[in-house]
Amino acid sequence: MPTFEGIFETALYAEDIDRAEAFYGMVLGLEKITRAGNRHVFFRCGEGVLLIFNPEETVKPPGPNALPVPPHGAKGNGHMCFRVAAEALDAWKTKLEAAGVEIEADICWPNGARSFYFRDPAGNSLECAEAGLWAKD
């Protein structure tokens, strides 16, 4: 039986691509890969890719001569978690707070791992967590 090697890309949705680009690029410091008008902006994040799509645009079927990517989208706030070294969690909190980002929760989980939650400008729930949260490392 074949197995997955991991998650290659993760998608979140934001109607204001300009605000998303500024937040993920300037506040979080992710490297932008590409942007397609008001449809999407993509960022490199470690070994993976973070896709930010405008849900109003991605529900439309592809036009003539476009790649045949099926329409998709989501309603409501999404969630994703950034893997962060345990010793860097406080530095990330400080950086985010200095940028005016509210930390919603800072949790020490039953297994001893720590994570904290905040939101992007579109209302998506973001989390920074040490790898031990899922007992992988």
N, C-alpha and C positions, 0 to 999 in steps of 0.2 A: 504494500500500500504506500503510495507516495505521501510525503510529509511536506509541510510548509517550512521554509527557511526563516521566515519572519514576516513582519509587516513592512512593506516597501514604501507605501505612501498612506497618508491620512488626510482626510478632507474635513474642513469646516466651512461654514457658509456665512457670508457677510454681504449685506446689500451695498454698503459703502466701501468699495474697493480701495479708494484713496486713503481712507482712515485705516483700513486693515493693512495696507502696504506700509504706512507710516508706523503703525504700532509694531508689527512683526519685524520690520526692517530696522527702524530707529530705536525703539524702546527695547525690544528683545534682542536685537543685533543679528537676526538671521540673514543669511546671504540670499538675495533675490536671484532666482533662476530666470524667470520670465514673467511678463505680464501681457495679457491680451485685452486691451481696452478696459471696458467695464465688466468683462466676463469673469476674469480670474487673475490671480497673482500666485506664483509658486515660489517656495523657499526651500533651501537646503537646511536640514536639521540633522546633524550627525550623519549617520549612514542612510537616513531616510529623507523623504520629501514631504513637506506640509503644503497642501493645496488649499487655497482659499478661493471659493467660488461664490459668485453672486447668484443666489437661488432664482432670481427673476430671469436670469439669462440661461442657466444650465437646464431649465425645464423645456427650453425650446429645442426642437429637433435640429440636427446639423443642416446647414445650408448646402447648396450645390458646391461641389469641389472642396468641401470641408471634410476633415477626418470623420469617419462614421461612429463617433462616440455617442452611445445612447443617452437620451435625456435623463437627468437625475437632479436631485435636490433634497432639501430637508427643511422642515419648518420647526421653529423653536430653537432653543439654545443647545449647542453640541458640547462635547467635552473631549479634551485630550490632556495627556500628561507628559511633561518633559522629564527625561531621565537626567538627574543632576547628582554630582558627587556630594556625599553627605556634608563634607567640609565646605561646600560652596552654597549650601542652602541659605545661610544668613546673608551672604553677599548678594544673592539674587533678591532676597526680600528687601534689602537696603536699596538696591538699584531700582526696583519696581516702585517702592514707596517714594523715592526721590523723584520719580517720573510722574507722581500723582496717582499711581495705581493702588487701589485699596486691597489689602490682604483680607480675604473673607474668613479664612480659618487656617490655623496652624495645628496640625494633628500629629501626636505621637501614637502610632498604631499599636495594637496588642503585641505584634511581633517585634516591637522596638524601633521599627523604621519610622521616619518622619516625612511629612509632606505638607505643602501649603497650597491654598487655592486663591485664585484671583480671576478677573474677567477681562476679556478683550473688549474693544469698543462696540462690537456687535452683540455683546452679552454672552458669548460662549464662555463656558467654565473651563479655565485652564488650571493645571496643577503642576507643581514642581515636586518631584519625589526622588528619594535615594533608591538605588537599585534594590536594596534589601526589602523594599515593600513587597515584592513578589518573590522573595527568597531565591532569586536567580544567582546573585553574586554574594 
